[in-house]
Amino acid sequence: MLATTSYGDLNNGTPVLIVHGLFGSARNWNVIAKRLSETRPVLTVDMRNHGESFRAETQSYADMAGDLAEVIAGHGGQADVIGHSMGGKAAMVLALTKGALVRRLVVADIAPVAYGHTQAHLIAAMRGVDLSLVETRRDADAALSAAVAEEGVRAFLLQSLDVKEKRWRLNLDVLDRYMADLVGWPGTAGSYEGPTLFLSGAASDYVTREDREGIRGQFPQARFAKIPGAGHWLHADKPWEFEAAVATFLDAVITG
């Protein structure tokens, strides 16, 4: 089973399961998870080949959805699921294939479509850091800056670096091999009839107005909202606004 962290009393209602994106981990969501847990139980996970979870030879969305299903089955059999980016696609596949496990769904800045970009350059950048020369996080940041100009992106990647052990908490080989699948969409059929919020950063182009018709075809209860001033990493750019939007959605009585 995936490495899982719990917040709050898991016997106090349906838990919220938070699913991170590519190169992320549960620790990226620690602050938001703690705040949400003031009113509901929360679970965060490290996805396969990320963080403290197991290493595997595959990174397909079907496999990731299966991992999430196992976590939910082990914690009461149903959850409200929040998924960001890669985690959002895994959460959508879970909802489309095993909808009874998902009471409500929040998809953060991703759509059920294939994208034309790749993140392989970030894998190359991480591989390019000579970890034998890294003694501090500042050393690693300096080494990474040659290939990654954006300070925020470097800071995000470095959350997955174990400086003491001189290793990345990522299975870079498998993530690289599955990159086309990760930026793609498996074409999972079916529909999820539960309440769904597609929450995006207003400064991001990952979910376009043109995507909405296709989204509603598979998620007929889909609602759409944007957070002003936020980009793709909307939960990091605007954490309070993200938490407020998610809490409002999860607390709402949605019908129809």
C-alpha positions, -999 to +999 in steps of 0.1 A: +000+000+000+011+036-006+028+054+023+000+073+040-002+101+065-034+107+085-047+139+101-076+142+125-098+114+138-104+089+110-134+076+128-151+110+125-167+108+090-156+103+055-120+112+050-105+135+024-078+118+004-052+142-011-032+130-041-001+150-052+012+156-087+043+145-106+076+149-086+056+158-055+048+140-022+025+141+007+047+166+025+039+192-001+003+192+013+011+191+050-002+226+058-034+223+038-040+188+052-036+201+088-060+229+082-087+208+065-084+182+093-098+208+118-132+198+105-128+164+089-103+135+087-076+138+060-053+113+044-023+122+022-003+097+002+030+094-016+022+080-050+042+050-063+078+059-072+075+091-051+085+099-016+084+070+008+061+048-012+072+016-030+092+016-062+075-001-091+082-007-128+051+010-140+035+044-136+002+040-156-029+058-145-047+025-142-021+014-117-021+046-098-059+045-096-057+010-082-032+022-056-057+048-045-086+024-044-065+002-021-059+031+003-096+040+003-107+004+009-084+003+039-098+035+054-136+030+054-144+023+017-152+058+006-134+092+004-137+127-009-107+129-033-086+159-041-060+153-069-036+178-084-020+175-119-009+138-122-028+131-090-058+147-106-057+124-136-052+094-113-082+106-092-103+110-124-095+074-136-104+062-101-137+080-102-145+067-137-137+031-130-146+027-093-170+056-087-185+041-055-153+048-037-154+085-044-181+106-027-169+139-040-141+148-064-118+179-066-096+180-097-069+207-093-056+223-125-057+194-149-081+181-175-088+146-189-068+154-220-033+148-234-009+177-232+019+185-257+045+194-232+069+171-213+086+173-179+115+151-191+139+181-189+133+183-152+143+147-148+174+154-168+181+184-145+178+163-114+200+135-129+226+162-137+231+172-101+263+155-087+249+145-054+284+135-041+292+172-040+260+183-023+263+190+014+234+214+018+202+223+001+218+255-011+245+234-028+218+214-046+199+246-056+230+261-071+237+229-091+201+227-103+200+264-113+222+257-143+193+238-159+162+251-141+160+289-140+127+292-121+134+295-084+099+282-075+103+251-096+138+244-081+123+247-046+095+223-055+119+197-069+143+200-039+115+190-016+121+155-030+159+155-023+172+137+008+204+157+013+217+135+041+213+103+021+223+120-011+193+106-031+162+118-048+130+104-033+118+097-068+122+068-092+135+089-120+141+061-144+105+049-144+090+084-144+112+092-174+101+060-192+064+068-185+065+105-193+044+102-225+017+084-205+019+109-176+014+139-198-012+120-219-046+107-210-055+070-211-089+075-227-107+059-198-144+055-207-174+059-186-188+086-164-187+097-128-220+110-115-208+124-082-202+161-074-170+173-090-151+206-088-125+215-114-105+241-096-078+259-116-053+287-114-064+317-133-029+322-146-027+285-158-038+272-192-041+235-182-079+236-182-094+256-211-129+266-218-127+243-248-121+214-225-153+219-206-177+201-230-156+169-229-153+172-191-190+174-187-195+144-209-177+122-183-183+143-152-219+156-157-220+173-123-187+192-130-184+227-117-156+251-126-138+277-106-105+296-109-083+311-082-070+346-092-033+350-092-026+313-091-007+292-116-005+254-121+007+249-085-024+268-072-023+251-038+012+265-032+006+299-049-026+306-030-030+281-002-056+299+018-078+305-012-074+269-023-083+256+011-114+279+013-126+268-022-122+231-014-138+234+020-168+253+006-173+226-020-169+197+004-193+213+028-220+221+002-251+200-003-250+195-040-279+181-059-288+174-095 
